[in-house]
Amino acid sequence: MIQSGNQAILHGALEAGANYLSAYPITPSSDIIAEYVKQTAGDDQYDFLQTEDEIAAIHSAIGASLAGRKSFTPTSGPGFSLMQEGLGLGFAYHIPLVLINVQRQGPSTGMPTLFSQDTLLQTQYGTHGDHMALTFYPNSVQECFDVTISAFNAACESSSPVMLLSDAYLARMHENVKFANQQLIAQFPFERFGNGTRHFTGLTNDNGRPDTKNPETFKKWMKYLTGSIIETAKKYELYDYLPNSASETLIISFGSISRAINQWKNEFALFRPVRIFPLLKQQLAEVEQEYKNIVVVEGNYGQYRDVVAAALHREIKSVPVVGGEINPEEIYQQIKQAIN
């Protein structure tokens, strides 16, 4: 079936059992909302709330998750910024939900209809406090479907918010996609309208009881919050690596840019992370030893390059693809310039 990236993401969410969507429309993610309404109209098993802004959208998704709904919220650009405080609350609550960020060129209103990859670091450091977030980034319409299911599985298994990145090109790209999928759909941790009393707080707590002046309680709490994410990440070591023994250069790219890079697989070695964060440090460490040059080609001014350089303790060259377009010829010339 021919579908767009946004449509495939929505079908992946439904396949994974998602039944609550809260969102404020924003380009280029709004197609996900429209497709959800179209696919679920008249079915009482599914709920949708168009909120007054993205702040309300993220908090509504959190509330729905607490009530036993498998929830998600799509956004773009400044909407992702507005969701950051609520996202921190979601981590503190240990809440499973999927936040879909269809990236566009910023900052601020920026270039609303054009491509970017400028919110990579925001997935990890946008909200205050130390935390980590599982972050996935497909590069085809088929992967939009498959990786969306993985994102919902990971959210349930880690009981935490999970980020699914896309971009303006991928959102509107149309390709053939097969919706049949045999992936195990993880069990949702909360029963709908379950019995008993539950206390959720954003404060540092010991089994739900606030304890905000005890450093040991905080350390125990953070270990609890991050431990399940670390363990879950081990199940999703998703990446593609095309070695090239004749080349001295390894190119790292992801999302829509990686599709343009793939044409040079006979000239360079290629590494494409699908699980963007936590960083695939072990896999990169095993690969990088074979190459004199490592170049990260990304739709920003070096966000992922900086993370990779810090992890591998070596020089990583950067080719920024900014301004809302992907020009393969220009990218190729920049790569050659960077390694010479």
N, C-alpha and C positions, 0 to 999 in steps of 0.2 A: 504494500500500500504506500502511495506517495504521501508523505507528511512533511511538515516543517519541523524544525528543532523544537519550537515551543509546543506544538501539538504532540510531539513524541514525549516530551517531558510530562505533559498532562496525562497521557495514556500510561506512562510508567508509574505515575503517582496512583492512578486508579487501580492498576494491576497490583500495586503494593498494598492496597487496601485503604488508601487515603479517603477520608469521608468528611473532612472539614477544611474549607478554604476561606481565609480572611485576607483581604487585600485592598489596597488603594491603587487604582489604575495608573500606570506610568510606563512610558515607552522605554525600551522595546519589550517589556514583559507582559503587556496587557493581553496579548493573544492567549496566554495561559488561562487567564480569568474567563475570557469569552468561551474558550473551548470547554472549560469545566462546566459552565452554565449550560452550554449546549448538550454536553454528554450526560448530565445528571438531572436535567429539567424533569420535574414531576415525580422524582424518586425520593421518598421520605428518608431513605438511608443516608442521603447526602445533604450537607448544609453549606451555605455560602453567606458570608457577610461582607458587603462592600463598606469599608470603614471610611471615616472622615479624613484619615491620614494614616501614614505608615506606623506611627507610634501606636495607634489603636490596633492596627493590623497584627503586629507582633504580640501584643498583650492578649488580644482575642485568641490567637493561635495557642498561646500558653494556657489560657483558661480552658479552651476546648480540650487540650491534651490532658489537663488535670481531670476533666469530666469524662475521659475515656474515649475521646475521638482521636483518630490518627490525623493530625493536622499539618498544614503547610501554608506558607505564604510566599508569593513571588514579588520581586521588586527590582528596581534598577537605580543606579546613580545616587542622587540625594536621598532617595527612599531608604537605601541601605544604611546611610548615615543616621537617619532618624530612628532606625530600629536598634541601634547599638545598645542603648540603655536597657531596653527590654530583653535584648539578647543576653546581656549579663545576668538578668534575673532568671532567664531560662536555664543558664548554666548553674546558677545557685540552687534553683529548684530541682535540678537533675531531670529536666523535662525533655522527652523525645519529641522533636519536630524537625521539619526540613525547611530551610530558608533558601529560596532560589534567587540568585542574583544574576540577572541578565545584564552584563556590563555594557556601559556606554561611556563615551569620552567626556571626562570632567576636566576641572573641578566645577562645582556648583551645577547650574543647568547645562553648561558645557555644550556638547554637540549631541543632542538627545537621540538622533536616529543613527549615529555612527558608532563604529567598532572601538573597543578599548579593552584593556586588561589591567586597569589601574586600581582595582580594589583587592588585590591579592593579600597584601599585608593587613588590610582592614578586616579580613576574615579572622585574623589571629589577634590583632592588637587594637581593634576599634573600640571595644568596650573596656572599661577600667577594671583593674584587678588582674591577677595572674590566672590564666586559663588556657586551654588549647581547644581547637575545633577541628574535627574531621572535615576536610574540604576536598570535593571531587570536581573534576572538570573534563567532560567528554569533548570529542572533536568531530563527531558525525551524528547524523540524525538517529541511526541505530543505537549509538552509544548514549544519546540523550534518553532513550527509552531504558536501556539496560542499566546505566549508571544511576538513573533516578531510583530504580528499584533497590540498588545497592545502598543508596543514600538513606532510604527509609529503613532498610534492614539495619544499617549501622546506627541510625538514630535510636531504634528500639533496643538494640543490643547494648549500646553504651548508655542508654537513657540520658541523652544529651541532644542539644541542637546540632544539626549537621548542615554544612553549607554545600550547595550545589551551584557551581559557577557555569555560566554560559556567556555568550556575547552577542552583539547585534547581528553579526553575520550568521552565526550558528542558529540563532533564533528564527531567522527568516529563510534559511537554506532548506530546500526541498529535496528529499532523497527517498528511495525505497526503504521501508522498514518493516521487519517482521515482528509482530506483537507477541507471538508465542514465546513463552519464557518459562523455564523450569527452575528458576532460582527459588530457594527456600525463603518464604516471607516470614520474617522474625515475629515472634509473638509480642504484642503490645503490652507494656508492663502495667498499665492501669486499666481496670475494668470500668466500663461505663456505669456511672451512678452507683459505684460500689458502696457497700455498707461499712460502717465504722467511722472513726474520727481520724482525720489526717491533718497534720499541721505543716504547712509549707512557709518558710521564711527565707528572705534574702540575707538575714543576719548570719554571722558565724554561729553555728549551732552544734550541739551534741545530740544526735537522734531527734532533731526537731526542737530541742529546747535551746533558746538563744544563750550563748555564752561568749560575749563580745570582748572580754578583757583577758582571756587566757590564751597565750601564744600556742600552747600545746593543743588546745582544742582546734585552733585555726589550722595547724599543720595536719592534724588528723582529718579535718574536714576537707582540706584541699587534696589530700591523698585519696580520699573517698571520691571526690568529684572527678579527678583526672585519671584515677586508676582504671576505671572501666573504659575510658576513651583510649588509653594506651593499649589495653588488651584487645579492644575491638579493632583498632587500627591494624593490628597484626593479621587480621583476617582479610584485609583489603589492601594488599600491596600491589596495586594496579598500576602497570606501566608497560610501555613498549620500548624495546631496545633493539636497534638494528646495527650490529657491529660492522666495522669496516677496517680490516687489517691493513689496507693500503693507504689509509688516511691518518694524518696526525691530529685531526680535529674532530671533536665531539660537539654536536649542536644539540642544545636542550631547548625544546619549545613545547607548546601545549595549546589546546583550544584551536580556534580557527587558523592561527598562524602555523601550527604544525602541519596543516594540510598543504600549505604553500611550500614548506620546507621539505616535504617528503620527496619532491621531484629531484632532489640532490642526494639521494641515498647512495648513489654510486660514487659520489665524490667525498662525502662526509659520513661519519658515524652519527646516528640519531638516537636521542633518548627523549621519550615523551612521558612525563608523569601524568597519570589520570588521578591518582591520589596526590593532590598538591601538598596538603598538610595532613598530619605531621610529615615533614620532609622525608623522602625515601633515602635517608642518609646512608644506610648500609649498602643499598643497591648502587647508589652513586659512587660510594667509596670503592666498590669492587670494579666499577667500570672506568672511573677516571684515570686510573693508573696506566691505562693503555694509550693515553693521548697527551700530546704536547700542549695542545690548545683546547680549551673548553669555552664555548660561546653560548650565552643564553640570549635567545631571540624572543622578545616579549613585547606586549602592547603597553609599555610604560617605560619610565626612565631607569629601570634596573632593580625593581623590587625583588624579584626572584633571584636575580644574580647575586644580590647582597646576601641573601639567606644561604645560597649554595656556597658562596665564598667563605662565609663564616663557618659552615659545617665542614668543608673540605680543607680549609687552611691553605688555600693557594689562590693565585690570580685567576679570576673568571672574567672573561671579556663580555661586553654587553653590546647588543644591537637593539636599540629602542625602535619600536614601530608605533609611532604616535601620529595624531592628527586625524584619526578616524578611518584610515584606509590601509589596506595591505597591498603593497606594490612589490611583487616578487623580484623584479629586476633590481630595484633599489636595495632590497634586503640582501640579495646576493652580492652586490658590490660592497655593501657595508661589512658583510662577513669576510670577504676577501681582504678588505682594508684592515679589519680588526686582527687578522692572523698574520699579516705581513709586516 
